[in-house]
Amino acid sequence: MPDEPHILVVDDDARLRALLQRYLAENGFRVTTAENAAEAREQLGFMAPDLLVLDVMMPGETGLSLTEFLRAQANDLPVLLLTARGAPEDRIAGFEAGADDYLGKPFDPRELVLRIRAMLRRAAPVPTETATGPIRLGEAEFDPERGELRTPEGAVRLTGGEAALLGALARKANEVLSREDIAAALGMDEAGERAIDVQVTRLRRKIEADPREPRFLHTVRGRGYVLKPGS
């Protein structure tokens, strides 16, 4: 069916690829697979999946490198990284590369499905009846309904995670949101809470003239974050 979300699964483990292809198909997804980053690059050249499930440790180019390449190309395709290395520093490296979520191996396929669905919800446009109007961030303007950030020079590409985070903050502008509040708004778990700081750092690079001295997206020590729009 054309309305089925299209997932590209990239993993050098043939058995895991087959398992995920079957399980995701049984749960309403259209699935394409690739055994390495080179094959994934080739497929991404002629198709546009809705989400990428990407193994980190593969022969040749790693999943982190491929994620960094996509973000450098302003490709905001949602990326979920899979890896047997689940230490906090490994998770942070994944988010810094531009991933939207991170799942350690071994994992329950049911959790993968839940995470994929949550990521697709975050990447989807906010329904009109729940969206706020565009907000000013200096010379830039963010439209929460469309998840679009525009400047006088043109559109600024946001990843799905960045757009969802900015949208959550925009809908509660001038109100301090804790990491728990933000994670709940974005459908994240506790691991996602730890990634919010990384997402905030990446977002500041796109909305602040000086990310080290933020004018709009502020940290409130011991409480969380607040977005203060202004011209």
C-alpha positions as CSV (number, residue, x, y, z in Angstrom):
1,M,0.0,0.0,0.0
2,P,1.4,3.4,-0.9
3,D,0.4,4.9,2.5
4,E,2.6,2.4,4.4
5,P,5.6,4.2,6.0
6,H,8.7,3.2,4.1
7,I,11.7,2.0,6.3
8,L,15.2,1.5,5.0
9,V,17.1,-1.0,7.3
10,V,20.9,-1.1,7.0
11,D,22.8,-3.8,8.8
12,D,25.6,-6.2,7.8
13,D,24.0,-9.0,9.7
14,A,21.9,-10.9,7.1
15,R,19.9,-12.8,9.7
16,L,18.9,-9.6,11.5
17,R,18.0,-7.8,8.3
18,A,15.7,-10.7,7.3
19,L,14.1,-10.7,10.8
20,L,13.5,-7.0,10.8
21,Q,12.2,-7.0,7.3
22,R,9.7,-9.6,8.2
23,Y,8.7,-8.2,11.5
24,L,8.3,-4.6,10.3
25,A,6.3,-5.7,7.3
26,E,4.0,-7.6,9.6
27,N,3.5,-4.4,11.6
28,G,2.4,-2.3,8.6
29,F,5.7,-1.0,7.2
30,R,7.1,-1.1,3.7
31,V,10.8,-2.3,4.1
32,T,13.9,-2.0,2.0
33,T,17.2,-3.4,3.2
34,A,20.9,-2.8,2.6
35,E,23.9,-4.7,3.9
36,N,26.3,-1.7,4.2
37,A,26.5,2.1,4.0
38,A,27.6,2.0,0.4
39,E,24.5,0.2,-0.7
40,A,22.4,2.5,1.4
41,R,23.9,5.5,-0.3
42,E,23.1,4.0,-3.6
43,Q,19.5,3.4,-2.6
44,L,19.0,6.8,-1.1
45,G,20.1,8.2,-4.5
46,F,16.8,7.1,-6.1
47,M,14.3,6.7,-3.3
48,A,13.1,8.7,-0.3
49,P,12.2,6.4,2.7
50,D,10.3,7.8,5.7
51,L,12.9,6.6,8.2
52,L,16.3,5.0,8.3
53,V,17.2,2.1,10.8
54,L,21.0,2.1,10.7
55,D,23.6,-0.2,12.3
56,V,26.5,1.7,13.8
57,M,29.3,-0.9,13.5
58,M,29.6,-2.2,9.9
59,P,32.6,-3.1,7.7
60,G,33.7,-0.1,5.7
61,E,31.8,3.1,6.4
62,T,30.1,3.2,9.9
63,G,26.6,4.2,10.6
64,L,27.9,7.3,12.4
65,S,29.7,8.4,9.3
66,L,26.7,7.8,7.1
67,T,24.5,9.8,9.5
68,E,27.0,12.7,9.5
69,F,27.1,12.6,5.7
70,L,23.3,12.9,5.5
71,R,23.2,15.8,7.9
72,A,26.0,17.6,6.0
73,Q,23.9,17.2,2.9
74,A,20.9,18.9,4.8
75,N,19.0,15.6,4.6
76,D,16.6,15.5,7.5
77,L,15.6,11.8,7.1
78,P,14.8,10.5,10.6
79,V,17.7,8.1,11.7
80,L,17.5,5.4,14.4
81,L,20.9,3.9,15.2
82,L,21.3,0.3,16.3
83,T,24.4,-0.8,18.1
84,A,25.8,-3.3,20.6
85,R,27.7,-0.4,22.3
86,G,25.2,1.1,24.6
87,A,27.4,3.2,26.9
88,P,26.3,6.8,27.5
89,E,29.2,8.1,25.6
90,D,28.3,6.0,22.6
91,R,24.7,7.2,22.7
92,I,25.9,10.8,22.9
93,A,28.2,10.2,19.9
94,G,25.2,9.0,17.9
95,F,23.1,12.0,18.7
96,E,26.0,14.4,18.0
97,A,26.3,12.8,14.6
98,G,22.7,13.7,13.9
99,A,20.7,10.6,14.9
100,D,17.2,11.1,16.2
101,D,17.1,7.9,18.4
102,Y,19.3,5.1,19.5
103,L,18.6,1.5,20.4
104,G,21.1,-0.9,21.9
105,K,21.5,-4.5,20.8
106,P,20.0,-7.0,21.7
107,F,16.6,-5.4,21.6
108,D,13.0,-6.5,21.5
109,P,11.5,-6.0,18.0
110,R,8.4,-4.6,19.7
111,E,10.4,-1.8,21.1
112,L,11.9,-1.0,17.7
113,V,8.4,-0.7,16.3
114,L,7.3,1.6,19.1
115,R,10.3,3.8,18.6
116,I,9.8,4.0,14.9
117,R,6.2,5.0,15.3
118,A,7.1,7.6,17.8
119,M,9.8,9.0,15.5
120,L,7.4,9.2,12.6
121,R,4.8,11.0,14.8
122,R,7.5,13.6,15.8
123,A,8.5,14.0,12.1
124,A,4.9,14.5,11.0
125,P,3.4,18.1,10.7
126,V,1.6,19.3,13.8
127,P,-2.2,19.3,13.2
128,T,-3.5,22.8,12.6
129,E,-5.9,22.7,15.5
130,T,-3.0,22.1,18.0
131,A,-0.4,24.3,16.4
132,T,0.6,27.8,17.4
133,G,1.3,30.5,14.9
134,P,4.8,31.3,13.5
135,I,7.2,32.8,16.0
136,R,10.1,35.2,15.5
137,L,13.6,34.4,16.5
138,G,15.5,37.5,15.5
139,E,15.5,37.6,11.7
140,A,14.4,34.0,11.5
141,E,10.8,32.7,11.7
142,F,9.7,29.3,12.8
143,D,6.4,27.7,11.8
144,P,5.5,24.9,14.3
145,E,2.7,23.7,12.0
146,R,5.1,23.0,9.1
147,G,8.2,22.4,11.2
148,E,10.0,25.0,9.1
149,L,12.6,27.6,10.0
150,R,13.2,30.4,7.6
151,T,15.6,33.3,7.4
152,P,15.9,36.2,4.9
153,E,18.4,33.9,3.1
154,G,16.0,31.0,2.8
155,A,14.9,27.9,4.6
156,V,17.1,26.3,7.3
157,R,17.0,22.5,7.2
158,L,16.1,20.9,10.5
159,T,16.2,17.2,11.3
160,G,13.0,15.6,12.5
161,G,14.2,15.6,16.0
162,E,15.3,19.3,15.9
163,A,12.0,20.4,14.4
164,A,10.0,18.4,17.0
165,L,12.1,19.9,19.9
166,L,11.7,23.4,18.6
167,G,8.0,22.9,18.1
168,A,7.5,21.6,21.6
169,L,9.4,24.6,23.0
170,A,7.5,27.0,20.7
171,R,4.1,25.8,21.9
172,K,5.2,26.6,25.4
173,A,7.2,29.7,24.6
174,N,8.4,31.7,27.7
175,E,7.6,28.7,29.9
176,V,10.4,26.6,31.4
177,L,10.2,23.0,30.4
178,S,12.1,20.3,32.2
179,R,13.8,17.5,30.3
180,E,11.0,15.2,31.5
181,D,8.4,17.6,30.1
182,I,10.1,17.8,26.7
183,A,10.7,14.0,26.5
184,A,7.0,13.4,27.3
185,A,5.9,15.9,24.6
186,L,8.2,14.1,22.1
187,G,7.3,10.6,23.1
188,M,10.8,9.8,24.3
189,D,11.9,7.5,27.1
190,E,14.6,8.1,29.8
191,A,17.4,7.5,27.2
192,G,15.8,10.2,25.1
193,E,15.9,12.6,28.0
194,R,19.7,12.4,28.0
195,A,19.7,13.2,24.3
196,I,17.8,16.4,24.7
197,D,20.9,18.4,25.8
198,V,22.6,17.3,22.5
199,Q,19.6,18.3,20.5
200,V,19.5,21.7,22.2
201,T,23.2,22.2,21.3
202,R,22.6,21.4,17.7
203,L,19.5,23.5,17.6
204,R,21.3,26.6,19.0
205,R,23.8,26.4,16.1
206,K,20.9,27.0,13.8
207,I,18.9,29.7,15.6
208,E,21.5,31.6,17.6
209,A,24.0,34.1,16.3
210,D,26.3,33.0,19.1
211,P,25.3,29.6,20.5
212,R,27.6,30.2,23.5
213,E,25.5,33.2,24.4
214,P,22.0,32.2,23.5
215,R,19.4,34.9,23.0
216,F,16.4,32.7,22.4
217,L,16.9,29.2,23.7
218,H,18.0,29.5,27.3
219,T,19.1,26.9,29.9
220,V,17.5,27.4,33.4
221,R,19.9,25.7,35.8
222,G,18.3,22.9,37.7
223,R,15.0,23.2,35.8
224,G,15.3,22.8,32.1
225,Y,15.0,25.0,29.0
226,V,12.9,27.9,27.9
227,L,12.4,29.5,24.4
228,K,12.0,33.2,24.4
229,P,11.0,34.5,21.0
230,G,11.8,38.0,20.0
231,S,12.7,40.3,17.1
